[in-house]
């Protein structure tokens, strides 16, 4: 209903699926992502959780035919997996998605002391063309998007209904 008049229209809806992460034949987590770029999501998530230190530690990553399971064979940090299982905090909006990278003693005290600077003009220029690469956002208007911009002009884009999944996806894509 708009301006008191009823009308119908077709729209594209975004969806989430339960995605199981199997590492070295053991289920370690489940996420609730948009079913796009699942392999990149898992690689980024495992790197963000310090379970995988480097992409060089990955032997194999594959998405099962059902699109709901990513299996990975890799050299892993077993202590990080154990921390995830015992100290993991469920992240809002994502079912069983959890992180073990929240330290309540330092969360408010973290300071970025990087001396990297970027001009306001470059930020404005990048934002003007940002959505040119965001197909899901253009179709639905209801997903988050992350862009990882590297030196030399190379960049990676990721989209998901969950904001933190976009970050993990873009990290995984940049591997």
N, C-alpha and C positions, 0 to 999 in steps of 0.2 A: 504494500500500500504506500503510495506516494502522493502527497497533496490530495488526500482523500479518495484517490482512485486506485482500484485494484487492477493489477496486471501480473502476467506470468512471463518468465524468461528462463532460459537455460544458463547454467553456470557450471564452472568446473570446481570441484571440491578437492581439497588435499586430504590425504589420509596418512595414518601412522600404522606401522606393523610392529609386532614383537619380533625383534631380531636377536637371536641367540649368538653368542660369541664362544666358539670352541677353540681353545688353544692347546696344542699338543694332545688332542683327544680328550680334553677336560673342559666342561662348560664353566666359564668363569664369570659371565655376566649376561644380562639381557638389557637391551635398550629399546626405546620406542621411537624409531625414526620414520621419516618419510622414505619410502622404498626407492631411493635413488642413491647411487654411489656408496653402496653398503660396504664394499671392500675398503674404500678410502676412509670411511667412518671408523671401521674397526682398527685400521692401522693408526689413525690419529688418536683414537681413544686409548689404545694400548701404549702409545708413546706419551700421551698426556698423563697417564697414570704411572709412568716410569716402569711399566711392565716390559716394554721393549726399549732398549737404549738407542738403537740405530736401525735404520732400514736394512743395513747389512746383516742384521741378526735374523731377518725373515728369510725362510727357505721357500715357503709357499703360502699363498692366500687364495682362497676360492670361495665363491658364492654358490651355495647349494641350489639345485634346480628350483626349489620351492621359494627362493628369494628371501627366506626367513632365517637363514643360518649362514654365518661366515665361519669357515674353518681356516685356521692358520697354524702353520708349523714354524716354530721360531725358537731361538735362544731367548729365554726370558729371565726376569728377575723374580725368583720365587718368593722373596721377602715382600715385594710389592703386591704380588697376588695374595699372599697371606694377609697383608695389611688391608687390602680391598675387602677380603672376606670377613675380617674381624672388626675393622674400624671404619668400614665404608659408610658414607652418609648418603642417603637417598636424595637425589637431586629433584627439585620440584618439577612436576609436569612430565616425568618420564618413567612411570612404572617402577621397575627395579633398577633403573640406571643409578649408579652410585659412584662416588669418588672417595679416595683415601688421601687426597691431597689438600685437605682442609685442616690446618693447624690452628686451633682456637687461641693459642697463645700469641701467634704472630699475625693473624689474619688482618687485624686493624693496623698493624705497624709496618706493613710492607710498603716500601718506597722504591720507586724506579729511579735509579740514579744514572740512567743512560743519557749521554749527551747528544743523541741523534736529534736533528731538527728537520722539520719539513715545512715548506712555505704554505701559507693560507691559499695562495693561488693554485698550487699543485693539488691541495685537498679539494678545492672547488672544482678544478678541472676533472679530477678523478670522479667526483660525485656526479658531475653532469653526465658522464657516460656510464655510470655504474650499472644502471638497470638495463642497459643495452644487452647485457649478458645474462640476465636473470629471467630465464624462460618460465620457471614455475611461478615466480612472483607476477610476471605479466599475465599468466593464465588465471591465477587465483587471487592475487592481492593479499595472500594470507600466509606467507612463509618468511622466515628470516634468511638473510643472505650475508655471507662473509667473503671478503676478498683479501687474499694474501698477495702483496705486491713485493716483488724481489728486485734487487739491483739489476739494472740492465733492461728494465721494462717488462720482464716476464711476470705473469700473475696467474692466480688460480681463483676460481669462483666456486662456492658451494652453497646449496640451499637446503633448508629443512624446516619443518614445523617447529622444532626445538632449537633455540638459539645456540646452546652449547654444542649441539650436534653439528651445526654449520662450522663451528671453529674446528672440531675434530675432523670433519670431512675435508676442510681446506688444508689442514696439516697433512692428512693422509694423501691428498692429491699432490702436494708439493714434494712428497718423498723422493 
